Amino acid sequence: MDLELDAVTVEMGGRALVERLSLDAPEGRIVGLVGPNGSGKSTALRCIYRAVKPTGGAVRLGGRELSGLSLAESARSVAALTQEGGAELDFTVGEVVALGRTPHLRGNRALSPGERELCRSAMRRLDVLHLADRGILTLSGGERQRVLVARALVQEPAVLVLDEPTNHLDIKHQIALLSMLRASELTVVVVLHDLNLAAAVCDRIGVLSAGSLVASGPPRRVLTAELVREVFGVTATVVPHPLTGDVQLLYSLSPPPQRHREPPHDQN
Ligand SMILES: Nc1ncnc2c1ncn2[C@@H]1O[C@H](COP(=O)(O)OP(=O)(O)OP(=O)(O)O)[C@@H](O)[C@H]1O
C-alpha cells in the first residue's frame, strides 16, 4: 500500500519540529529517513503511526487520509517499532509477539492455529523462538529489539515503520534484519543513523535537517560528500561498495594532537 506524507507540519510549543515534509513511500519500497539528532525523524514517524497528529498537511495510506480512518483500521495497516519500545510489562516473549495480532482480534477470540504458526514463524525469522518462554524484561537489548520486530511482523501490516531498528543489534542481526526487509513486500519507512546501512537497504532516502527535508531520492544521488558535510558537519569519502556498487561513506577521526616525539635513540 502506498504511503504519502504531504506537506506534514508538526508544531509544538510554538516551534516547528517538522516543517512541510513531503515524502512518498510507494508500495513495497523501503524509504529511509536520515538526519542529525533532533532533526525531526521520530516526530515524522509518529505522524505515520498516529502517536502525533500533524498540525498541517496530511498523511495518506493507499490514497486515504489517515485522520479519516478509525484507529482500529490504521492499527491493522501500520505496524511500528518505536524508540519507546512498549514492552514494560513482564510478559513472556511468546505473549509479546502474540500481542501483534491484537488489531485483528474481535472480542476475546483466542489465536487460531494459523495465527500461532504465524507467531512461531516470525520468532524463527528473528531468531528468538528459543526465547519464547522467557520474560521480556530478562532479555538483552538486542534480543528484545528482535522480539519487537517479530511482534510488528505478526501484525501483517501493509506499512512497517521502524525507528532505529538496528539499535542494540550485533552486526549479524543488523544484516539479517535489513535483508529480511529487502526480501519482504512491505512498504517500509525506516529511520537509520548508519548511512552505509541506509545506502544498502533503502530504495530512497529522505534527509531531514532542523525539521525540513533537504534532499530525497536514491541513495547514490543523495549521499554525497557535500551533503554529509553540510547536514552532519562531517567529512566523508564516498566510494562504491566493491561488490554491490552501493554508495559507502568512509570517515576519518579528527587528527590526534601532535605528540611529543622522542629524539632518536643514540646507538653508541
Ligand atoms: N513532545 C515534544 N515536545 C517538545 N519538543 C519535542 C517533543 N518531541 C520532540 N521534541 C523536539 O523535537 C525535535 C525533533 O525530535 P525528534 O525526536 O523527532 O528528532 P530525531 O531526528 O528523531 O532525533 P534523534 O536522532 O536524536 O532520535 C527535538 O529537538 C526534540 O527535542
The ligand as an SDF file (V2000), in Angstrom:
LIG
                    3D

 31 33  0  0  0  0  0  0  0  0999 V2000
    6.7850   16.3090   22.7670 N   0  0  0  0  0  0  0  0  0  0  0  0
    7.7180   17.2050   22.4610 C   0  0  0  0  0  0  0  0  0  0  0  0
    7.6690   18.4590   22.9570 N   0  0  0  0  0  0  0  0  0  0  0  0
    8.6280   19.3650   22.6370 C   0  0  0  0  0  0  0  0  0  0  0  0
    9.6760   19.0990   21.8290 N   0  0  0  0  0  0  0  0  0  0  0  0
    9.7700   17.8780   21.3240 C   0  0  0  0  0  0  0  0  0  0  0  0
    8.8070   16.8560   21.5950 C   0  0  0  0  0  0  0  0  0  0  0  0
    9.1700   15.7370   20.9350 N   0  0  0  0  0  0  0  0  0  0  0  0
   10.3070   16.0410   20.2880 C   0  0  0  0  0  0  0  0  0  0  0  0
   10.6720   17.3100   20.5200 N   0  0  0  0  0  0  0  0  0  0  0  0
   11.8510   18.0190   19.9750 C   0  0  0  0  0  0  0  0  0  0  0  0
   11.7080   17.9790   18.5770 O   0  0  0  0  0  0  0  0  0  0  0  0
   12.9680   17.8400   17.9220 C   0  0  0  0  0  0  0  0  0  0  0  0
   12.9030   16.6370   16.9950 C   0  0  0  0  0  0  0  0  0  0  0  0
   12.8420   15.4580   17.7950 O   0  0  0  0  0  0  0  0  0  0  0  0
   12.8410   14.0080   17.1390 P   0  0  0  0  0  0  0  0  0  0  0  0
   12.7790   13.0190   18.2530 O   0  0  0  0  0  0  0  0  0  0  0  0
   11.8030   13.9580   16.0960 O   0  0  0  0  0  0  0  0  0  0  0  0
   14.2820   14.0220   16.4640 O   0  0  0  0  0  0  0  0  0  0  0  0
   15.0960   12.8280   15.7880 P   0  0  0  0  0  0  0  0  0  0  0  0
   15.5700   13.3470   14.4650 O   0  0  0  0  0  0  0  0  0  0  0  0
   14.3220   11.5770   15.7950 O   0  0  0  0  0  0  0  0  0  0  0  0
   16.3320   12.7570   16.7910 O   0  0  0  0  0  0  0  0  0  0  0  0
   17.3200   11.5320   17.2490 P   0  0  0  0  0  0  0  0  0  0  0  0
   18.2170   11.2470   16.0720 O   0  0  0  0  0  0  0  0  0  0  0  0
   18.0830   12.1730   18.3670 O   0  0  0  0  0  0  0  0  0  0  0  0
   16.4910   10.3700   17.6810 O   0  0  0  0  0  0  0  0  0  0  0  0
   13.9890   17.7190   19.0570 C   0  0  0  0  0  0  0  0  0  0  0  0
   14.5880   18.9750   19.2490 O   0  0  0  0  0  0  0  0  0  0  0  0
   13.1660   17.3060   20.2530 C   0  0  0  0  0  0  0  0  0  0  0  0
   13.7530   17.7760   21.4520 O   0  0  0  0  0  0  0  0  0  0  0  0
  1  2  1  0
  2  3  1  0
  2  7  2  0
  3  4  2  0
  4  5  1  0
  5  6  2  0
  6  7  1  0
  6 10  1  0
  7  8  1  0
  8  9  2  0
  9 10  1  0
 10 11  1  0
 11 12  1  0
 11 30  1  0
 12 13  1  0
 13 14  1  0
 13 28  1  0
 14 15  1  0
 15 16  1  0
 16 17  2  0
 16 18  1  0
 16 19  1  0
 19 20  1  0
 20 21  2  0
 20 22  1  0
 20 23  1  0
 23 24  1  0
 24 25  2  0
 24 26  1  0
 24 27  1  0
 28 29  1  0
 28 30  1  0
 30 31  1  0
M  END
$$$$
